[in-house]
């Protein structure tokens, strides 16, 4: 969701900060006892996977929202506020703009509209590494398809320890309230019909599309209840969503040339037995399937910061990455 109650995301800072303080007080946590603070990474310029220090360069990007408005833009800003009060560093881990794509994945079909990485990188990378640990394998040695199913769906291909391709929020299967890929000519017609402003058109596909657009609800439990009660339209839309998710996973199997060690299903929708059963039916011929319901994002944030504090990993800086990209371009 790009805004809360019609206001830009960062206008919610004080309200959210007060809620966090209240919860910390209830749990008897004191700011002066923190060693570091972690927040969700927002819409930043493309960056490598890893743990990033929240510095002035990152705060500027998040406040200016040059990559777009999103609720996750608050993560780094809030983390910095609490870290500053504690006299420690703030970090974000694997923000949504993690870029590990192979060059082939960047070509869209039109030089006017390049493909740019954007997905649920934090949970996707965490689940892939969790699977590797469970299998006593190195993540870099595995070829994986990770299917993250939340309000939007991110399906990614992993090879050599990198997420080499994935659908972005503008592509792929529709989700709870996102439209995913749409037929181009009819969409252009909607945009130029005069019936919608640009913002309204964006809201139709990001927040007003998908299951919500068809059925008027974002509650998949309610949708499953309607299906069980014999609602044929709900059944069609629900099954179509799963069908599109399976198609995208099949596309990632092609990216990996059919050599897939496992398919990992994760995110909130992975709690649905109906969804998981259908995906297994579609995809079990590709590779073994493992299910990780929900999200490991809070644990993943903590683990990323622990790696930095223990010296296992060096924190990256957004400004340094920007300078490297500029130097490479020149």
Secondary structure in CASP SS format (residue, H / E / C, confidence):
PFRMAT SS
TARGET T0000
AUTHOR 0000-0000-0000
METHOD secondary structure of the structure
MODEL  1
X C 1.00
X C 1.00
X E 1.00
X E 1.00
X C 1.00
X C 1.00
X E 1.00
X E 1.00
X H 1.00
X H 1.00
X H 1.00
X H 1.00
X H 1.00
X H 1.00
X H 1.00
X H 1.00
X H 1.00
X H 1.00
X H 1.00
X H 1.00
X H 1.00
X H 1.00
X H 1.00
X H 1.00
X H 1.00
X H 1.00
X C 1.00
X C 1.00
X C 1.00
X C 1.00
X H 1.00
X H 1.00
X H 1.00
X C 1.00
X C 1.00
X C 1.00
X E 1.00
X E 1.00
X E 1.00
X C 1.00
X C 1.00
X C 1.00
X C 1.00
X C 1.00
X C 1.00
X C 1.00
X E 1.00
X C 1.00
X C 1.00
X C 1.00
X E 1.00
X E 1.00
X E 1.00
X C 1.00
X C 1.00
X H 1.00
X H 1.00
X H 1.00
X H 1.00
X H 1.00
X H 1.00
X H 1.00
X H 1.00
X H 1.00
X C 1.00
X C 1.00
X C 1.00
X C 1.00
X C 1.00
X C 1.00
X C 1.00
X C 1.00
X H 1.00
X H 1.00
X H 1.00
X H 1.00
X H 1.00
X H 1.00
X H 1.00
X H 1.00
X H 1.00
X H 1.00
X H 1.00
X H 1.00
X H 1.00
X H 1.00
X C 1.00
X C 1.00
X C 1.00
X E 1.00
X E 1.00
X E 1.00
X E 1.00
X C 1.00
X C 1.00
X C 1.00
X C 1.00
X E 1.00
X C 1.00
X C 1.00
X C 1.00
X C 1.00
X H 1.00
X H 1.00
X H 1.00
X H 1.00
X C 1.00
X C 1.00
X C 1.00
X C 1.00
X C 1.00
X C 1.00
X C 1.00
X C 1.00
X C 1.00
X C 1.00
X C 1.00
X C 1.00
X C 1.00
X C 1.00
X H 1.00
X H 1.00
X H 1.00
X H 1.00
X H 1.00
X H 1.00
X H 1.00
X H 1.00
X H 1.00
X H 1.00
X H 1.00
X H 1.00
X H 1.00
X H 1.00
X C 1.00
X C 1.00
X C 1.00
X C 1.00
X H 1.00
X H 1.00
X H 1.00
X C 1.00
X C 1.00
X E 1.00
X E 1.00
X E 1.00
X E 1.00
X E 1.00
X E 1.00
X C 1.00
X C 1.00
X C 1.00
X E 1.00
X E 1.00
X E 1.00
X E 1.00
X E 1.00
X E 1.00
X E 1.00
X C 1.00
X C 1.00
X E 1.00
X E 1.00
X E 1.00
X E 1.00
X E 1.00
X C 1.00
X C 1.00
X C 1.00
X C 1.00
X C 1.00
X C 1.00
X C 1.00
X C 1.00
X C 1.00
X C 1.00
X C 1.00
X E 1.00
X C 1.00
X C 1.00
X C 1.00
X C 1.00
X C 1.00
X H 1.00
X H 1.00
X H 1.00
X H 1.00
X H 1.00
X H 1.00
X H 1.00
X H 1.00
X C 1.00
X C 1.00
X C 1.00
X C 1.00
X C 1.00
X C 1.00
X H 1.00
X H 1.00
X H 1.00
X H 1.00
X H 1.00
X H 1.00
X H 1.00
X H 1.00
X E 1.00
X C 1.00
X C 1.00
X C 1.00
X H 1.00
X H 1.00
X H 1.00
X H 1.00
X H 1.00
X H 1.00
X C 1.00
X C 1.00
X C 1.00
X C 1.00
X H 1.00
X H 1.00
X H 1.00
X H 1.00
X H 1.00
X H 1.00
X H 1.00
X H 1.00
X H 1.00
X C 1.00
X C 1.00
X C 1.00
X H 1.00
X H 1.00
X H 1.00
X H 1.00
X H 1.00
X H 1.00
X H 1.00
X H 1.00
X H 1.00
X H 1.00
X H 1.00
X H 1.00
X H 1.00
X H 1.00
X H 1.00
X H 1.00
X H 1.00
X H 1.00
X H 1.00
X H 1.00
X H 1.00
X H 1.00
X H 1.00
X H 1.00
X C 1.00
X C 1.00
X C 1.00
X C 1.00
X C 1.00
X C 1.00
X E 1.00
X E 1.00
X E 1.00
X E 1.00
X E 1.00
X E 1.00
X H 1.00
X H 1.00
X H 1.00
X H 1.00
X C 1.00
X H 1.00
X H 1.00
X H 1.00
X H 1.00
X H 1.00
X H 1.00
X H 1.00
X H 1.00
X H 1.00
X H 1.00
X H 1.00
X C 1.00
X C 1.00
X C 1.00
X C 1.00
X C 1.00
X E 1.00
X E 1.00
X E 1.00
X E 1.00
X E 1.00
X E 1.00
X C 1.00
X C 1.00
X H 1.00
X H 1.00
X H 1.00
X H 1.00
X H 1.00
X H 1.00
X H 1.00
X H 1.00
X H 1.00
X H 1.00
X H 1.00
X H 1.00
X H 1.00
X C 1.00
X C 1.00
X C 1.00
X C 1.00
X C 1.00
X C 1.00
X E 1.00
X E 1.00
X H 1.00
X H 1.00
X H 1.00
X H 1.00
X H 1.00
X H 1.00
X H 1.00
X H 1.00
X H 1.00
X H 1.00
X H 1.00
X H 1.00
X C 1.00
END
